[in-house]
Amino acid sequence: MCILYKKHAHFINYEAAYNKQFHRKETVMQLTAIETRTKRKPTNVTVRVDLLQIAREDKINLSGMLEGCLLDYGKKKREKEWLERNNKAISDINDFVEAYGLLSDERRLF
């Protein structure tokens, strides 16, 4: 989901994002700060005239919107690929828990 955060004129996702390189969770604002230091390259895109008119009326930063949407797309794609790679392990763990229960069952206080 692409959302305009007008104060900083960036399109960001308000959910916490996973930084795969460092294997830790970072807040969106931390990622936004990192993203603003990334090198950019000018490029041309073709946009429908009616959509461009709406964007101009609302003073939308098209580059920011495109970056945000591409980040969301990449995140969803990586999540899907991870799930496909790890589906067997997840299934095996679920089968184990179903057969034997959780290893911590005997230590739970509730």
Beta strands, then each sheet from edge to edge (+ up, - down):
strand 1: 3-5
strand 2: 10-12
strand 3: 17-19
strand 4: 24-26
sheet 1: 1+ 2-
sheet 2: 3+ 4-
end
